[in-house]
């Protein structure tokens, strides 16, 4: 599964870095696809897996929203941090309103930091009413704030999973396309709930197969391999399943004869292909996808 991607933003001095450091991880300086320099923290949480937190100044994000287009579109949630004081709330609300007009993000959270500053901190309820988004009251310097942060990450993960349509990558030898009825299986699988798209090379013949593999393998959620003597001798198929294994993608072998499965995939739960019952085969494939991705 792809990592959960969370954008942590706010103005200068609101405690973004303190919040970022609540859960220790691997912090690096990264250049994104739009050549923006970003501070990124990668952590692993039980029940979620990999979580990537990216810290960025809110004013810069709003000012250059076009330059951060990929970053924004690929984020599962945006956490806007404020120091809970009225002056900062007003300026943050103005920037936040501009951001919402420019980019549609499914999940926004407001972190009302510095709630321990009783003389200046506006209470959580008023901040939530002001922004119209779920607000978390915390003081990031206190150890218990780590628990608040983890709860938000679990909520974001659940919301993302329930909302997400999944991408299925299909690997097969081109000469087997007709025998395994790849096009028919792909089109029928697309009609099932939560299947967003089926990625198979013949649908994108204009692409170089290696470019296609490189672009789509990483973003897919599950990997289907149609096993045959032809696929065992196909260099692209061999590269695809080995890459899927390395990327820890869920893998489903589909076969007529088990001896055609690569030895390293022989322990994977698969589906026996039945040419005389193609609809039954498709149903079994979907049931196994559902089981692997826990779609029930």
N, C-alpha and C positions, 0 to 999 in steps of 0.2 A: 504494500500500500504506500502511496505517496505520503511524505511527512505532512503533519498539520502545520500550516504556515500562518503565523500571526504577526501582524504589523503593530508595533507599539510606538505610538506617537504622542506628541504634546509639545508645548513650548519649552523654552530653556528654563531650567531650574525647577521643574515640577516633579522630579524624582524618577525619570525614565530609567536611568542606568541602575539606580538602586533596585527598582522593580525587576529589571532584567537579571540582576545578580542574585535574586532571591533563590533561584534554583540553579546551582552551579552546572555549567556545561562547557562546551568548547566554543569560545568566543573568537571570531575571526573578522578581519576586514575584508569585505568581498566587493567585487565589481559585478554589477548585474548586467543583463542583456542590453540595457539602455545606457551602459557605461556610467552608471551612478555608483558612488562609493558608499557602501552600507556596512553598519556594524551588525553582525549576525551571531546569535547564540543558538547552538544546537544542543538539545537535551533529549533524554529518553525517559518516558513515563510509563509505568506499568498500566496496561489496559488501553493505552493510546499508541505507544511506539515512539517514533521520532517526532519531535516538535521543533520547528525552526522559528525563532523569535527575531524579528528585524526591527531595529530601533532607528527612528528617523524624526527629525524636527518637523513639527506640524506646519509651521509657516512655509518651510521649504517644500513640503509635500503639496500644499495647496498652490503655491506660486508656480511650481513646475509639475503640475499634475499630468500633463501630456508626457513629460519625460519619465515619469514614474508609472506609466500606463500598465506595463507588464507586471510590475510589482503589485499594484493595486488589484488588478484583475485576477492574479494568482493567489491572493491572500484569502484565507478562509474566514478571517475576522480582523477587524481593526479596533484596537484598544486606544481610546483617546484619554490621556492623563491630564489632570488638572491639580493645582495645589489647594483647591477648595476655597481660596480667597476670592472675594467678589471681583476685584480687578482682573485677575487671571481668568475667572469664569466667563466674564464678558468678552474678553479677547479670544478665548478658546472657542466660545460658542459662535462667534462671528466666523472664525476660520472653519469650524466644523460644518456650519451651514453651507459655506462655499464648497467644501469638499463633497458634501452629499449631493449638491446640485451637479457637480462635474462627474462623479463616479458612483455607480450603483454597487454597493457592497452588501451582501446578505446579512452579515452580523456586525453590529457596532456595540461596543461596551464603553462606558465611561468609568474611569478609575478616579474616584474622589480621594486623592492622597492628602496627607498632612491633616487627617481628621483629629489628631491629638492636639492640634493648635486651636484650642477652644475659643480664643479671643478673635480669631480671624476666619476659622473654617465655617463655611455654610453647611448646614446639615444635609445629609444624603437625599432626603425626600424632596427638598427644594431644588437640588441639582438635577435629580431625575426628572422632575417636572419641567425644568428649564430646557433640558436637552431632548427629552422625549425618548430616551434610550435607557436600557437597564444600567443601573449605576451601582458600583461596588465601593463601599466606604472602607478605607484602610489607612494605615500609617506604615509605609513600606519599611521603615527602620525597625519595626517590631517583628520578632520571629514568627508570630502567628499569621503574618501576612502571606507567608509561603503557602499556607493551607488555603487561603482565599484564592490565591493565584492558581493553584492546582485545580480547585473546584471549577473555576472559570474555564480552564483549558479542557477539562472533561466535558463541560457543557457545550463548548464550541465543537469539540470532537463529535459529540452525539448529534448536534444540530447539522453538522456538515455531512455526517454519514447518512442521516435520514433524508437529506435533501439531494444527495449526490446520485447521478446516473453513472454507471460503471462502463469502462472501456475494456473491450475484450480483444486481445491480439491473437490472430490465427496464423499458425506456422504450418506449412505443408510444402511438398514438392510440387512444382507447377504442373508436372505431367500427371499428377494425381487429382487435379482440380475436378475433372469430370467424374471420376470414380467416386470420390468422397462427396460430390455435390456441394462444394464449398460455398458457391454463391447462394444456393437454396437454403442451406443451413444458416448462413450468415443473415439472410433477409428474414428468416423466420425467428431467429433468436432476437433480432432487433425489436420484435413485437412484444416480447416479454417485459414485465415490469422491471424497472431499474436498469435495464440494459440501454445505455446511451448510444453506443456505436460498436460495430464490429470492424476491426482493422485487419484487412487482408490485402496483400500486395496487388493482386489483379484488379482491384477496384481503383488503384492509383498507378496504373501502368506507366504514366508519364514520369514517375519518379524512378531514380536509380534505386535498385533494391537495397543497397547498403545504406544509402541516405534514408530510405523509408524505415529501415530497421533501426537505425540510430535515433531517429526522431521519435518513433512511436513506441518502442519497447519500454523506454523509461517512464512514459506517461500512462501506460496501460495498467489496469488493476488486476487482470488475470490473463493467463497465457494458455491457449489451447494448441496442442501439437498433434497433427494427424500422422500417425506412425505407419510406415511401410518400408519395403526394401528400397524404394526410390528416395524416401526422406532420409534413410540412413546413409545414403551416398551423396546427398545434397549438401554442398558446402554452406549455402545460406541458412538452411534449416538447422544444421549443426551449430552454426554461430548463434542463431536465434535462441535455441533452447539453453545453450550454455550461458548466454548473457542473461536470460530470464532467471536461471538458477543463481547466478552471481548477484543479481539484483533482488533476490529473495521474493520473486513474484510467485503467487500461487499457480501451480502448473497442473493441467489436466491432460493426460495422454488419451488419445482416441485411436483405437486400433481394431483391426480384424484379427490379427494374430499377435499374441503377446510377445513373440520372439522378435518382432519388428521394433519393439520399444528400446530406446537407449538404456544401457545397463544402469546408469545413474538415475534414471527415472522409473525404474521397475518397482520401486516401493511406493510410488505415487498412486493414489486412488484414481482410476480412469474409467472410461466408458467403451464398451465394445460396440463397434460400428456394425449396424445391420442394414444392408442395402435394401432388403425386402421390407424393412419397417423404419423408413427414414424419419417419420414423425415421432415414433417411439424413441429413436436415437436422440433426436433434438430435445425431447422432453427429459431424457436422462442427463443430457449435457447441462441443461438449465438447472435441474435439481442439484447437480454437483457444483455448479457455479454458485447457486444459492447457499449451499452448505459451506463452501470454501470462504465466501464473503459474508456469511452470516446474515443473509437477507431476510430471514424469517421473522 
